[in-house]
Amino acid sequence: MSKLKYYLIAAFLRIAGSLSLKTAQRIGKWAGLLAWKLGGRSRKVTDTNIHLCLPELSEQEQRELSKKSMMHTGMTAMEIPLMWEWPVDKCLSLIKETEGLELVDEALASGKGLILLAPHLGNWELTGLFFSSRYKMAALYSPPRIKELEDYMIRVRSRLGSELVRGDRKGLLQLIRILKNGGVAGILPDQSPSRKKAHVMAPFFGIEVRTMTLANKLLQKTGACVLVTYAERLPESKGFRIIVNSAEKGTSDADPEIGATAINQSVEKVVYRAPEQYQWEYKRFRHLSAGTSTPYGL
């Protein structure tokens, strides 16, 4: 059964990967809009997250952001096959603008290594390709349930020599080694870790939520620098802008709660810059403080 699922997914990736950016984004946009209008689980989670995180917005503004968010998530989903199937040069040609790359150069000039926090904002697959094309890089990943898909994913993501590292003890040791050698490590900082993985409770948009401590531990063990980055989608299928921001102070604090709070604040800062391109459809608040029920009612 898993092989059948893999073949179906592989067929979809090949077909979708033959599309132009404009066509892929158009399909994704309308698919996201349809999902929003149907009002299923993704819509409910999106509405809940936006209501919790951005209460300063009016009801109409929250509704409009919810719609735009799901349209952008649809575009992201249709862009992934392009990032995996297109030649690397063609993918990189989509990057029309950059902002803050001098921060990366300054960080690496210190020789301490660099952690790039890449939240689920814009096109994170293109972000990984871009930085692996310029620097020696490793990226943390969680293996999919379908083994064949994992092999494919590793192959396409490592086309430029990027090393994919599992989020386990062995992977942690690999990241430490890479950072101590002055390399770059990419981490998705806004995932909700399982109970088995190291975590603390820290505020995210003012709500105490389970937050990973991996980046904070790596910073303490290696003395590496840390920045935040994402690939912002430009309007009218014109491509993308790679943006690099400074992280908030305290990310490497010896107190893991202070470190996790600073990392969450770093994510919040970039989300405010392009809130419609953030993946609000993810159930980030499913693990709250003890005794607090999930806000999703699912």
Secondary structure, DSSP 8 states (H G I E B T S, - for coil): -HHHHHHHHHHHHHHHTTS-HHHHHHHHHHHHHHHHHHT-HHHHHHHHHHHHH-TTS-HHHHHHHHHHHHHHHHHHHHHHHHHHHS-HHHHHTTEEEEESHHHHHHHHHTTS-EEEE--SBB-HHHHHHHHHTTS-EEEEE---SSHHHHHHHHHHHTTTS-EEEESSHHHHHHHHHHHHTT-EEEE-TT----TTS-EEEEEETTEEEEEE-HHHHHHHHH--EEEEEEEEE-GGG--EEEEEEE--TTTT-SSHHHHHHHHHHHHHHHHTTSGGGB-TTS-TTSSBSTT---TT--
